[in-house]
Amino acid sequence: MSVQALRSTFGPNCHWCKLPMDFDAPHGRPESATIEHLNDATLGSVRKQQHRRLAHAACNQARNAFRLQAERGFAQWIEDRVRAARAGL
């Protein structure tokens, strides 16, 4: 599903912040419309059309960065938990 198809289905506003997006070239600017995958395949989900929305490039990138940060924090927490259990704490 293309940006234009998603725009005709969901409108011109960002899925996350609800502010208007920029659909004009050049693309890749913070306010540009991008396709957001609500259920990320890297987390075990299947990418389906019904899970796609439009989001600002900045909102899309921030969401991905926060998710990655959370995943790294959780991995560190697990590592610390295992280390403490092995040390008998």
Distance bins in CASP14 RR format, pairs under 12 A and 6 or more apart:
PFRMAT RR
TARGET T0000
AUTHOR 0000-0000-0000
RMODE 2
METHOD distances of the structure
MODEL  1
1 7 0 0 0 0 0 1 0 0 0 0 0
1 8 0 0 0 0 0 1 0 0 0 0 0
1 9 0 0 0 0 1 0 0 0 0 0 0
1 10 0 0 0 0 0 1 0 0 0 0 0
1 35 1 0 0 1 0 0 0 0 0 0 0
1 36 0 0 0 0 0 1 0 0 0 0 0
1 37 0 0 0 0 0 1 0 0 0 0 0
1 47 0 0 0 0 0 1 0 0 0 0 0
1 48 0 0 0 0 1 0 0 0 0 0 0
1 49 1 0 1 0 0 0 0 0 0 0 0
1 50 0 0 0 0 1 0 0 0 0 0 0
1 51 0 0 0 0 0 1 0 0 0 0 0
1 52 1 0 1 0 0 0 0 0 0 0 0
1 53 0 0 0 0 0 1 0 0 0 0 0
1 54 0 0 0 0 0 1 0 0 0 0 0
2 8 0 0 0 0 1 0 0 0 0 0 0
2 9 0 0 0 0 0 1 0 0 0 0 0
2 23 0 0 0 0 0 1 0 0 0 0 0
2 33 0 0 0 0 0 1 0 0 0 0 0
2 34 0 0 0 0 0 1 0 0 0 0 0
2 35 0 0 0 0 1 0 0 0 0 0 0
2 49 0 0 0 0 0 1 0 0 0 0 0
2 52 0 0 0 0 1 0 0 0 0 0 0
2 54 0 0 0 0 0 1 0 0 0 0 0
3 9 0 0 0 0 0 1 0 0 0 0 0
3 10 0 0 0 0 0 1 0 0 0 0 0
3 11 0 0 0 0 0 1 0 0 0 0 0
3 12 0 0 0 0 0 1 0 0 0 0 0
3 21 0 0 0 0 1 0 0 0 0 0 0
3 22 0 0 0 0 0 1 0 0 0 0 0
3 23 1 0 0 1 0 0 0 0 0 0 0
3 24 0 0 0 0 0 1 0 0 0 0 0
3 25 0 0 0 0 0 1 0 0 0 0 0
3 27 0 0 0 0 1 0 0 0 0 0 0
3 28 0 0 0 0 0 1 0 0 0 0 0
3 32 0 0 0 0 1 0 0 0 0 0 0
3 33 1 0 1 0 0 0 0 0 0 0 0
3 34 1 0 0 1 0 0 0 0 0 0 0
3 35 1 0 0 1 0 0 0 0 0 0 0
3 36 0 0 0 0 0 1 0 0 0 0 0
3 52 0 0 0 0 1 0 0 0 0 0 0
3 53 0 0 0 0 0 1 0 0 0 0 0
3 54 1 0 0 1 0 0 0 0 0 0 0
3 55 0 0 0 0 0 1 0 0 0 0 0
3 57 0 0 0 0 0 1 0 0 0 0 0
4 10 0 0 0 0 0 1 0 0 0 0 0
4 11 0 0 0 0 0 1 0 0 0 0 0
4 12 0 0 0 0 0 1 0 0 0 0 0
4 23 0 0 0 0 1 0 0 0 0 0 0
4 33 0 0 0 0 1 0 0 0 0 0 0
4 35 0 0 0 0 0 1 0 0 0 0 0
4 54 0 0 0 0 0 1 0 0 0 0 0
5 11 0 0 0 0 0 1 0 0 0 0 0
5 33 0 0 0 0 0 1 0 0 0 0 0
5 35 0 0 0 0 1 0 0 0 0 0 0
5 49 0 0 0 0 1 0 0 0 0 0 0
5 52 0 0 0 0 1 0 0 0 0 0 0
5 53 0 0 0 0 0 1 0 0 0 0 0
5 54 0 0 0 0 1 0 0 0 0 0 0
6 12 0 0 0 0 0 1 0 0 0 0 0
6 13 0 0 0 0 0 1 0 0 0 0 0
6 14 0 0 0 0 0 1 0 0 0 0 0
6 15 0 0 0 0 1 0 0 0 0 0 0
6 21 0 0 0 0 0 1 0 0 0 0 0
6 23 0 0 0 0 0 1 0 0 0 0 0
6 33 0 0 0 0 1 0 0 0 0 0 0
6 34 0 0 0 0 1 0 0 0 0 0 0
6 35 1 0 0 1 0 0 0 0 0 0 0
6 36 0 0 0 0 1 0 0 0 0 0 0
6 37 0 0 0 0 0 1 0 0 0 0 0
6 38 0 0 0 0 0 1 0 0 0 0 0
6 49 0 0 0 0 1 0 0 0 0 0 0
6 50 0 0 0 0 0 1 0 0 0 0 0
6 51 0 0 0 0 0 1 0 0 0 0 0
6 52 1 0 0 1 0 0 0 0 0 0 0
6 53 1 0 0 1 0 0 0 0 0 0 0
6 54 1 0 1 0 0 0 0 0 0 0 0
6 55 0 0 0 0 1 0 0 0 0 0 0
7 13 0 0 0 0 1 0 0 0 0 0 0
7 14 0 0 0 0 0 1 0 0 0 0 0
7 15 0 0 0 0 0 1 0 0 0 0 0
7 20 0 0 0 0 0 1 0 0 0 0 0
7 21 0 0 0 0 1 0 0 0 0 0 0
7 22 0 0 0 0 0 1 0 0 0 0 0
7 23 1 0 0 1 0 0 0 0 0 0 0
7 33 1 0 0 1 0 0 0 0 0 0 0
7 34 0 0 0 0 0 1 0 0 0 0 0
7 35 0 0 0 0 0 1 0 0 0 0 0
7 52 0 0 0 0 0 1 0 0 0 0 0
7 53 0 0 0 0 0 1 0 0 0 0 0
7 54 1 0 0 1 0 0 0 0 0 0 0
7 55 0 0 0 0 0 1 0 0 0 0 0
8 23 0 0 0 0 0 1 0 0 0 0 0
8 54 0 0 0 0 0 1 0 0 0 0 0
9 15 0 0 0 0 0 1 0 0 0 0 0
9 35 0 0 0 0 0 1 0 0 0 0 0
9 49 0 0 0 0 1 0 0 0 0 0 0
9 50 0 0 0 0 0 1 0 0 0 0 0
9 52 0 0 0 0 1 0 0 0 0 0 0
9 53 0 0 0 0 1 0 0 0 0 0 0
9 54 0 0 0 0 1 0 0 0 0 0 0
10 18 0 0 0 0 0 1 0 0 0 0 0
10 21 0 0 0 0 0 1 0 0 0 0 0
10 33 0 0 0 0 0 1 0 0 0 0 0
10 35 0 0 0 0 0 1 0 0 0 0 0
10 36 0 0 0 0 0 1 0 0 0 0 0
10 38 0 0 0 0 0 1 0 0 0 0 0
10 49 0 0 0 0 0 1 0 0 0 0 0
10 50 0 0 0 0 0 1 0 0 0 0 0
10 52 0 0 0 0 1 0 0 0 0 0 0
10 53 1 0 0 1 0 0 0 0 0 0 0
10 54 1 0 0 1 0 0 0 0 0 0 0
10 55 0 0 0 0 0 1 0 0 0 0 0
11 18 0 0 0 0 0 1 0 0 0 0 0
11 20 0 0 0 0 1 0 0 0 0 0 0
11 21 0 0 0 0 1 0 0 0 0 0 0
11 23 0 0 0 0 0 1 0 0 0 0 0
11 33 0 0 0 0 1 0 0 0 0 0 0
11 53 0 0 0 0 1 0 0 0 0 0 0
11 54 1 0 0 1 0 0 0 0 0 0 0
12 18 0 0 0 0 0 1 0 0 0 0 0
12 19 0 0 0 0 1 0 0 0 0 0 0
12 20 1 0 1 0 0 0 0 0 0 0 0
12 21 1 0 0 1 0 0 0 0 0 0 0
12 22 0 0 0 0 1 0 0 0 0 0 0
12 23 1 0 0 1 0 0 0 0 0 0 0
12 24 0 0 0 0 0 1 0 0 0 0 0
12 31 0 0 0 0 0 1 0 0 0 0 0
12 33 1 0 0 1 0 0 0 0 0 0 0
12 54 0 0 0 0 1 0 0 0 0 0 0
12 55 0 0 0 0 0 1 0 0 0 0 0
12 56 0 0 0 0 0 1 0 0 0 0 0
13 19 1 0 0 1 0 0 0 0 0 0 0
13 20 1 0 1 0 0 0 0 0 0 0 0
13 21 1 0 0 1 0 0 0 0 0 0 0
13 22 0 0 0 0 0 1 0 0 0 0 0
13 23 0 0 0 0 0 1 0 0 0 0 0
13 31 0 0 0 0 0 1 0 0 0 0 0
13 33 0 0 0 0 1 0 0 0 0 0 0
13 53 0 0 0 0 0 1 0 0 0 0 0
13 54 0 0 0 0 1 0 0 0 0 0 0
13 55 0 0 0 0 1 0 0 0 0 0 0
13 56 0 0 0 0 1 0 0 0 0 0 0
13 59 0 0 0 0 0 1 0 0 0 0 0
14 20 1 0 0 1 0 0 0 0 0 0 0
14 21 1 0 1 0 0 0 0 0 0 0 0
14 22 0 0 0 0 0 1 0 0 0 0 0
14 23 0 0 0 0 0 1 0 0 0 0 0
14 30 0 0 0 0 0 1 0 0 0 0 0
14 31 0 0 0 0 1 0 0 0 0 0 0
14 32 0 0 0 0 0 1 0 0 0 0 0
14 33 1 0 0 1 0 0 0 0 0 0 0
14 34 0 0 0 0 1 0 0 0 0 0 0
14 35 0 0 0 0 0 1 0 0 0 0 0
14 36 0 0 0 0 1 0 0 0 0 0 0
14 53 0 0 0 0 1 0 0 0 0 0 0
14 54 1 0 0 1 0 0 0 0 0 0 0
14 55 1 0 1 0 0 0 0 0 0 0 0
14 56 1 0 1 0 0 0 0 0 0 0 0
14 57 0 0 0 0 1 0 0 0 0 0 0
14 58 0 0 0 0 1 0 0 0 0 0 0
14 59 1 0 1 0 0 0 0 0 0 0 0
14 60 0 0 0 0 1 0 0 0 0 0 0
14 62 0 0 0 0 0 1 0 0 0 0 0
14 63 0 0 0 0 0 1 0 0 0 0 0
15 21 0 0 0 0 1 0 0 0 0 0 0
15 33 0 0 0 0 0 1 0 0 0 0 0
15 34 0 0 0 0 0 1 0 0 0 0 0
15 35 0 0 0 0 0 1 0 0 0 0 0
15 36 1 0 1 0 0 0 0 0 0 0 0
15 37 0 0 0 0 0 1 0 0 0 0 0
15 38 1 0 0 1 0 0 0 0 0 0 0
15 51 0 0 0 0 0 1 0 0 0 0 0
15 52 0 0 0 0 1 0 0 0 0 0 0
15 53 1 1 0 0 0 0 0 0 0 0 0
15 54 1 0 0 1 0 0 0 0 0 0 0
15 55 1 0 1 0 0 0 0 0 0 0 0
15 56 0 0 0 0 1 0 0 0 0 0 0
15 59 1 0 0 1 0 0 0 0 0 0 0
15 60 0 0 0 0 1 0 0 0 0 0 0
15 63 0 0 0 0 1 0 0 0 0 0 0
16 34 0 0 0 0 0 1 0 0 0 0 0
16 36 1 0 0 1 0 0 0 0 0 0 0
16 38 0 0 0 0 0 1 0 0 0 0 0
16 53 0 0 0 0 1 0 0 0 0 0 0
16 54 0 0 0 0 1 0 0 0 0 0 0
16 55 1 0 1 0 0 0 0 0 0 0 0
16 56 1 0 0 1 0 0 0 0 0 0 0
16 57 0 0 0 0 0 1 0 0 0 0 0
16 58 0 0 0 0 1 0 0 0 0 0 0
16 59 1 0 1 0 0 0 0 0 0 0 0
16 60 0 0 0 0 1 0 0 0 0 0 0
16 61 0 0 0 0 0 1 0 0 0 0 0
16 62 0 0 0 0 1 0 0 0 0 0 0
16 63 1 0 0 1 0 0 0 0 0 0 0
16 64 0 0 0 0 0 1 0 0 0 0 0
16 66 0 0 0 0 0 1 0 0 0 0 0
17 30 0 0 0 0 0 1 0 0 0 0 0
17 31 0 0 0 0 0 1 0 0 0 0 0
17 36 0 0 0 0 0 1 0 0 0 0 0
17 53 0 0 0 0 0 1 0 0 0 0 0
17 54 0 0 0 0 0 1 0 0 0 0 0
17 55 0 0 0 0 1 0 0 0 0 0 0
17 56 1 0 0 1 0 0 0 0 0 0 0
17 58 0 0 0 0 1 0 0 0 0 0 0
17 59 1 0 1 0 0 0 0 0 0 0 0
17 60 0 0 0 0 0 1 0 0 0 0 0
17 62 0 0 0 0 1 0 0 0 0 0 0
17 63 0 0 0 0 0 1 0 0 0 0 0
18 53 0 0 0 0 0 1 0 0 0 0 0
18 54 0 0 0 0 0 1 0 0 0 0 0
18 55 0 0 0 0 0 1 0 0 0 0 0
18 56 0 0 0 0 0 1 0 0 0 0 0
18 59 0 0 0 0 0 1 0 0 0 0 0
19 30 0 0 0 0 0 1 0 0 0 0 0
19 31 0 0 0 0 1 0 0 0 0 0 0
19 33 0 0 0 0 0 1 0 0 0 0 0
19 54 0 0 0 0 0 1 0 0 0 0 0
19 55 0 0 0 0 0 1 0 0 0 0 0
19 56 1 0 0 1 0 0 0 0 0 0 0
19 58 0 0 0 0 0 1 0 0 0 0 0
19 59 0 0 0 0 1 0 0 0 0 0 0
20 31 0 0 0 0 1 0 0 0 0 0 0
20 32 0 0 0 0 0 1 0 0 0 0 0
20 33 0 0 0 0 1 0 0 0 0 0 0
20 54 0 0 0 0 0 1 0 0 0 0 0
20 56 0 0 0 0 1 0 0 0 0 0 0
21 27 0 0 0 0 0 1 0 0 0 0 0
21 28 0 0 0 0 0 1 0 0 0 0 0
21 29 0 0 0 0 0 1 0 0 0 0 0
21 30 0 0 0 0 0 1 0 0 0 0 0
21 31 1 0 0 1 0 0 0 0 0 0 0
21 32 1 0 0 1 0 0 0 0 0 0 0
21 33 1 0 1 0 0 0 0 0 0 0 0
21 34 0 0 0 0 1 0 0 0 0 0 0
21 35 0 0 0 0 0 1 0 0 0 0 0
21 36 0 0 0 0 0 1 0 0 0 0 0
21 53 0 0 0 0 0 1 0 0 0 0 0
21 54 1 0 0 1 0 0 0 0 0 0 0
21 55 1 0 0 1 0 0 0 0 0 0 0
21 56 1 0 1 0 0 0 0 0 0 0 0
21 57 0 0 0 0 1 0 0 0 0 0 0
21 58 0 0 0 0 0 1 0 0 0 0 0
21 59 0 0 0 0 1 0 0 0 0 0 0
21 60 0 0 0 0 0 1 0 0 0 0 0
22 28 0 0 0 0 1 0 0 0 0 0 0
22 29 1 0 0 1 0 0 0 0 0 0 0
22 30 0 0 0 0 1 0 0 0 0 0 0
22 31 1 0 1 0 0 0 0 0 0 0 0
22 32 1 0 1 0 0 0 0 0 0 0 0
22 33 1 0 0 1 0 0 0 0 0 0 0
22 34 0 0 0 0 0 1 0 0 0 0 0
22 54 0 0 0 0 0 1 0 0 0 0 0
22 56 0 0 0 0 1 0 0 0 0 0 0
22 57 0 0 0 0 1 0 0 0 0 0 0
22 58 0 0 0 0 0 1 0 0 0 0 0
23 29 0 0 0 0 0 1 0 0 0 0 0
23 31 0 0 0 0 1 0 0 0 0 0 0
23 32 1 0 0 1 0 0 0 0 0 0 0
23 33 1 0 1 0 0 0 0 0 0 0 0
23 34 0 0 0 0 0 1 0 0 0 0 0
23 54 0 0 0 0 1 0 0 0 0 0 0
23 56 0 0 0 0 0 1 0 0 0 0 0
23 57 0 0 0 0 0 1 0 0 0 0 0
24 31 0 0 0 0 1 0 0 0 0 0 0
24 32 0 0 0 0 1 0 0 0 0 0 0
24 33 0 0 0 0 1 0 0 0 0 0 0
25 32 0 0 0 0 1 0 0 0 0 0 0
25 33 0 0 0 0 0 1 0 0 0 0 0
26 32 0 0 0 0 1 0 0 0 0 0 0
26 57 0 0 0 0 0 1 0 0 0 0 0
27 33 1 0 0 1 0 0 0 0 0 0 0
27 34 0 0 0 0 1 0 0 0 0 0 0
27 35 0 0 0 0 0 1 0 0 0 0 0
27 56 0 0 0 0 0 1 0 0 0 0 0
27 57 1 0 0 1 0 0 0 0 0 0 0
28 34 1 0 0 1 0 0 0 0 0 0 0
28 56 0 0 0 0 1 0 0 0 0 0 0
28 57 1 0 1 0 0 0 0 0 0 0 0
28 58 0 0 0 0 1 0 0 0 0 0 0
28 60 0 0 0 0 0 1 0 0 0 0 0
28 61 0 0 0 0 1 0 0 0 0 0 0
29 56 0 0 0 0 1 0 0 0 0 0 0
29 57 1 0 0 1 0 0 0 0 0 0 0
29 58 0 0 0 0 1 0 0 0 0 0 0
29 61 0 0 0 0 0 1 0 0 0 0 0
30 55 0 0 0 0 0 1 0 0 0 0 0
30 56 1 0 0 1 0 0 0 0 0 0 0
30 57 1 0 1 0 0 0 0 0 0 0 0
30 58 1 1 0 0 0 0 0 0 0 0 0
30 59 0 0 0 0 1 0 0 0 0 0 0
30 60 0 0 0 0 1 0 0 0 0 0 0
30 61 0 0 0 0 1 0 0 0 0 0 0
30 62 0 0 0 0 1 0 0 0 0 0 0
31 54 0 0 0 0 0 1 0 0 0 0 0
31 55 0 0 0 0 0 1 0 0 0 0 0
31 56 1 0 1 0 0 0 0 0 0 0 0
31 57 1 0 0 1 0 0 0 0 0 0 0
31 58 1 0 0 1 0 0 0 0 0 0 0
31 59 0 0 0 0 1 0 0 0 0 0 0
31 60 0 0 0 0 0 1 0 0 0 0 0
32 54 0 0 0 0 0 1 0 0 0 0 0
32 55 0 0 0 0 1 0 0 0 0 0 0
32 56 1 0 0 1 0 0 0 0 0 0 0
32 57 1 0 1 0 0 0 0 0 0 0 0
32 58 0 0 0 0 1 0 0 0 0 0 0
32 59 0 0 0 0 0 1 0 0 0 0 0
32 60 0 0 0 0 1 0 0 0 0 0 0
32 61 0 0 0 0 0 1 0 0 0 0 0
33 52 0 0 0 0 0 1 0 0 0 0 0
33 53 0 0 0 0 0 1 0 0 0 0 0
33 54 1 0 1 0 0 0 0 0 0 0 0
33 55 1 0 0 1 0 0 0 0 0 0 0
33 56 1 0 0 1 0 0 0 0 0 0 0
33 57 1 0 0 1 0 0 0 0 0 0 0
33 58 0 0 0 0 0 1 0 0 0 0 0
33 59 0 0 0 0 0 1 0 0 0 0 0
33 60 0 0 0 0 1 0 0 0 0 0 0
34 52 0 0 0 0 0 1 0 0 0 0 0
34 53 0 0 0 0 1 0 0 0 0 0 0
34 54 1 0 0 1 0 0 0 0 0 0 0
34 55 1 0 1 0 0 0 0 0 0 0 0
34 56 1 0 0 1 0 0 0 0 0 0 0
34 57 1 0 1 0 0 0 0 0 0 0 0
34 58 0 0 0 0 1 0 0 0 0 0 0
34 59 0 0 0 0 1 0 0 0 0 0 0
34 60 1 0 1 0 0 0 0 0 0 0 0
34 61 0 0 0 0 1 0 0 0 0 0 0
34 62 0 0 0 0 0 1 0 0 0 0 0
34 63 0 0 0 0 0 1 0 0 0 0 0
34 64 0 0 0 0 0 1 0 0 0 0 0
35 47 0 0 0 0 0 1 0 0 0 0 0
35 49 0 0 0 0 0 1 0 0 0 0 0
35 51 0 0 0 0 0 1 0 0 0 0 0
35 52 1 0 1 0 0 0 0 0 0 0 0
35 53 1 0 0 1 0 0 0 0 0 0 0
35 54 1 0 0 1 0 0 0 0 0 0 0
35 55 1 0 0 1 0 0 0 0 0 0 0
35 56 0 0 0 0 0 1 0 0 0 0 0
35 57 0 0 0 0 0 1 0 0 0 0 0
35 60 0 0 0 0 1 0 0 0 0 0 0
36 47 0 0 0 0 0 1 0 0 0 0 0
36 51 0 0 0 0 1 0 0 0 0 0 0
36 52 1 0 0 1 0 0 0 0 0 0 0
36 53 1 0 1 0 0 0 0 0 0 0 0
36 54 1 0 0 1 0 0 0 0 0 0 0
36 55 1 1 0 0 0 0 0 0 0 0 0
36 56 0 0 0 0 1 0 0 0 0 0 0
36 57 0 0 0 0 1 0 0 0 0 0 0
36 58 0 0 0 0 0 1 0 0 0 0 0
36 59 1 0 0 1 0 0 0 0 0 0 0
36 60 1 0 1 0 0 0 0 0 0 0 0
36 61 0 0 0 0 0 1 0 0 0 0 0
36 62 0 0 0 0 0 1 0 0 0 0 0
36 63 1 0 0 1 0 0 0 0 0 0 0
36 64 0 0 0 0 1 0 0 0 0 0 0
36 67 0 0 0 0 0 1 0 0 0 0 0
37 43 0 0 0 0 1 0 0 0 0 0 0
37 44 0 0 0 0 0 1 0 0 0 0 0
37 45 0 0 0 0 1 0 0 0 0 0 0
37 46 0 0 0 0 0 1 0 0 0 0 0
37 47 1 0 1 0 0 0 0 0 0 0 0
37 48 0 0 0 0 1 0 0 0 0 0 0
37 49 0 0 0 0 0 1 0 0 0 0 0
37 50 0 0 0 0 0 1 0 0 0 0 0
37 51 1 0 0 1 0 0 0 0 0 0 0
37 52 1 0 0 1 0 0 0 0 0 0 0
37 53 0 0 0 0 1 0 0 0 0 0 0
37 54 0 0 0 0 0 1 0 0 0 0 0
37 55 0 0 0 0 1 0 0 0 0 0 0
37 60 0 0 0 0 1 0 0 0 0 0 0
37 63 0 0 0 0 0 1 0 0 0 0 0
37 64 0 0 0 0 1 0 0 0 0 0 0
37 67 0 0 0 0 0 1 0 0 0 0 0
38 45 0 0 0 0 1 0 0 0 0 0 0
38 46 0 0 0 0 0 1 0 0 0 0 0
38 47 0 0 0 0 1 0 0 0 0 0 0
38 48 0 0 0 0 1 0 0 0 0 0 0
38 49 0 0 0 0 0 1 0 0 0 0 0
38 50 0 0 0 0 1 0 0 0 0 0 0
38 51 1 0 1 0 0 0 0 0 0 0 0
38 52 1 0 0 1 0 0 0 0 0 0 0
38 53 1 0 0 1 0 0 0 0 0 0 0
38 54 0 0 0 0 0 1 0 0 0 0 0
38 55 0 0 0 0 1 0 0 0 0 0 0
38 60 0 0 0 0 0 1 0 0 0 0 0
38 63 0 0 0 0 1 0 0 0 0 0 0
38 67 0 0 0 0 0 1 0 0 0 0 0
39 45 1 1 0 0 0 0 0 0 0 0 0
39 46 1 0 0 1 0 0 0 0 0 0 0
39 47 1 0 0 1 0 0 0 0 0 0 0
39 48 1 0 0 1 0 0 0 0 0 0 0
39 49 0 0 0 0 0 1 0 0 0 0 0
39 50 0 0 0 0 1 0 0 0 0 0 0
39 51 1 0 1 0 0 0 0 0 0 0 0
39 52 0 0 0 0 1 0 0 0 0 0 0
39 53 0 0 0 0 0 1 0 0 0 0 0
39 67 0 0 0 0 0 1 0 0 0 0 0
40 46 0 0 0 0 0 1 0 0 0 0 0
40 47 0 0 0 0 1 0 0 0 0 0 0
40 48 0 0 0 0 0 1 0 0 0 0 0
40 51 0 0 0 0 1 0 0 0 0 0 0
40 52 0 0 0 0 0 1 0 0 0 0 0
40 60 0 0 0 0 0 1 0 0 0 0 0
40 63 0 0 0 0 1 0 0 0 0 0 0
40 64 0 0 0 0 1 0 0 0 0 0 0
40 67 1 0 0 1 0 0 0 0 0 0 0
40 68 0 0 0 0 0 1 0 0 0 0 0
40 71 0 0 0 0 0 1 0 0 0 0 0
41 47 1 0 1 0 0 0 0 0 0 0 0
41 48 0 0 0 0 1 0 0 0 0 0 0
41 51 0 0 0 0 1 0 0 0 0 0 0
41 52 0 0 0 0 0 1 0 0 0 0 0
42 64 0 0 0 0 1 0 0 0 0 0 0
42 67 0 0 0 0 1 0 0 0 0 0 0
42 68 0 0 0 0 1 0 0 0 0 0 0
42 71 0 0 0 0 1 0 0 0 0 0 0
43 51 0 0 0 0 0 1 0 0 0 0 0
43 64 0 0 0 0 0 1 0 0 0 0 0
43 67 0 0 0 0 1 0 0 0 0 0 0
43 68 0 0 0 0 0 1 0 0 0 0 0
43 70 0 0 0 0 0 1 0 0 0 0 0
43 71 0 0 0 0 1 0 0 0 0 0 0
43 74 0 0 0 0 0 1 0 0 0 0 0
45 51 1 0 0 1 0 0 0 0 0 0 0
45 52 0 0 0 0 0 1 0 0 0 0 0
52 60 0 0 0 0 0 1 0 0 0 0 0
53 59 0 0 0 0 0 1 0 0 0 0 0
53 60 0 0 0 0 1 0 0 0 0 0 0
53 63 0 0 0 0 0 1 0 0 0 0 0
54 60 0 0 0 0 1 0 0 0 0 0 0
55 61 0 0 0 0 1 0 0 0 0 0 0
55 62 0 0 0 0 1 0 0 0 0 0 0
55 63 1 0 0 1 0 0 0 0 0 0 0
55 64 0 0 0 0 0 1 0 0 0 0 0
56 62 0 0 0 0 1 0 0 0 0 0 0
56 63 0 0 0 0 0 1 0 0 0 0 0
57 63 0 0 0 0 0 1 0 0 0 0 0
57 64 0 0 0 0 0 1 0 0 0 0 0
58 64 0 0 0 0 0 1 0 0 0 0 0
58 65 0 0 0 0 0 1 0 0 0 0 0
59 65 0 0 0 0 0 1 0 0 0 0 0
59 66 0 0 0 0 0 1 0 0 0 0 0
60 66 0 0 0 0 0 1 0 0 0 0 0
60 67 0 0 0 0 0 1 0 0 0 0 0
61 67 0 0 0 0 0 1 0 0 0 0 0
61 68 0 0 0 0 0 1 0 0 0 0 0
62 68 0 0 0 0 0 1 0 0 0 0 0
62 69 0 0 0 0 0 1 0 0 0 0 0
63 69 0 0 0 0 0 1 0 0 0 0 0
63 70 0 0 0 0 0 1 0 0 0 0 0
64 70 0 0 0 0 0 1 0 0 0 0 0
64 71 0 0 0 0 0 1 0 0 0 0 0
65 71 0 0 0 0 0 1 0 0 0 0 0
65 72 0 0 0 0 0 1 0 0 0 0 0
66 72 0 0 0 0 0 1 0 0 0 0 0
66 73 0 0 0 0 0 1 0 0 0 0 0
67 73 0 0 0 0 0 1 0 0 0 0 0
67 74 0 0 0 0 0 1 0 0 0 0 0
68 74 0 0 0 0 0 1 0 0 0 0 0
68 75 0 0 0 0 0 1 0 0 0 0 0
69 75 0 0 0 0 0 1 0 0 0 0 0
69 76 0 0 0 0 0 1 0 0 0 0 0
70 76 0 0 0 0 0 1 0 0 0 0 0
70 77 0 0 0 0 0 1 0 0 0 0 0
71 77 0 0 0 0 0 1 0 0 0 0 0
71 78 0 0 0 0 0 1 0 0 0 0 0
72 78 0 0 0 0 0 1 0 0 0 0 0
72 79 0 0 0 0 0 1 0 0 0 0 0
73 79 0 0 0 0 1 0 0 0 0 0 0
73 80 0 0 0 0 1 0 0 0 0 0 0
73 81 0 0 0 0 0 1 0 0 0 0 0
74 80 0 0 0 0 0 1 0 0 0 0 0
74 81 0 0 0 0 0 1 0 0 0 0 0
75 81 0 0 0 0 0 1 0 0 0 0 0
75 82 0 0 0 0 0 1 0 0 0 0 0
76 82 0 0 0 0 0 1 0 0 0 0 0
76 83 0 0 0 0 0 1 0 0 0 0 0
77 83 0 0 0 0 0 1 0 0 0 0 0
77 84 0 0 0 0 0 1 0 0 0 0 0
78 84 0 0 0 0 0 1 0 0 0 0 0
78 85 0 0 0 0 0 1 0 0 0 0 0
79 85 0 0 0 0 0 1 0 0 0 0 0
79 86 0 0 0 0 0 1 0 0 0 0 0
80 86 0 0 0 0 0 1 0 0 0 0 0
80 87 0 0 0 0 0 1 0 0 0 0 0
80 89 0 0 0 0 0 1 0 0 0 0 0
81 87 0 0 0 0 0 1 0 0 0 0 0
81 88 0 0 0 0 0 1 0 0 0 0 0
81 89 0 0 0 0 1 0 0 0 0 0 0
82 88 0 0 0 0 0 1 0 0 0 0 0
82 89 0 0 0 0 0 1 0 0 0 0 0
83 89 0 0 0 0 1 0 0 0 0 0 0
END
